[in-house]
Amino acid sequence: MDFNALSLKELKDLQSQVAKAISGYEDRRKREALAELEEKARAMGFSLAELTGAAVTRKRSPSVAKYANPANKADTWSGRGRKPRWFSEALAKGKKPESMAI
């Protein structure tokens, strides 16, 4: 291929096509490698996620309510995150957080 005979636009188009081809090739090779590793792990009685530690996920327990709205005891707050309006208003009126504790 004679690159000197191509215009700038044709060269840039060719460059773009080459970049896409390289990216596609790398992605294809990664998928092939992953499939091969998964097959090998399965043959040995494991999943790839077990071997790499990807299967281990940290589970958080739901937060426990610490404070209750004095006007409505069903309205609670765990003490995490943004303060609810009722909590802020009660503090502004002079209430102590301990007085709203559950």
N, C-alpha and C positions, 0 to 999 in steps of 0.2 A: 504494500500500500504506500503510495507516494503522498506523504503528509504535506510536502511543499506545494502540491497542486490543490490542496483544499483551502477553502475560504475560512475566515475566523469563525463564522457561525457554524460551519461544518465541523471544525475542530472542537468547538465547545460542545456541540451535540455529541460528538464521538467521546469526548471526555466524560460527559454525563452518563452515557451508556456504559462506559467502562466502569465508572464508580458504582453504578447500579449492579452490574454483573459481579463485581468484586464483593459487594455487600450480600448479594444473593448466594454467592458461592460460600461465603463464611457462614451464613445462616444455615445453609443446607448441610455443611460439614458438622456444625454444632448439633443439629437434629440427628444426624447419623451417629455421631459419637454418643449422644444421650441415649438413643435407642439401643445401641450396642451395650452400653453400661447397664441399662435397665434389664436387658435380656440376661446378662451375666449375673447380676444380682438375683434375679428371679430364679435362675438355674441353681443358685446356692441357697435358696430359701428365704431371701430377704427382698425388701423393696429398696429401691435406690434412696428414697426419702429416709428410711430407717438408717441406712449406712452413712448418709451425709448429715444427719441430724435435722433435716428439714421437717421431719414429722413431729418433732418436739415443739409444741407451741405452749406458750405461757398463758394460762387461763387466769383471769382475774375474777375474784368473787365479787358479787355485787356489793356496793358499799351499804353499810348499815346506817339507818337514819339516826342522827344524834339530837336534832332539834325539831320541835313541833310548833306550829303556829298556835299562839294562845287562843285565837278566835276560832280556829278550825284544826282540831288535833289530827285530822287525816292529812293535812298539808304539812309535809316534813321536808327536812334538808339534812344531808349527810355531813355537811361541814366542808365538802370539797367543791371546788368550782366557784362560780359566781354566786354571791349571796342573793337569796330571794328578796324581793321587795318587802315582804312582810317582816323579814328578819332585820333588814336595814332600818325600816321605819320604827320597829320596836327598840332598836339600839338608840335611834335618834330621840326617842321619847324617854330615854333613861333606863330602859330595862337592861339587865345583865344577861349575857349569853347563858349563864348557868340557870337562870330562871326559866329558860325555854328548853333546857335539856330534857331529854326523854329519860 
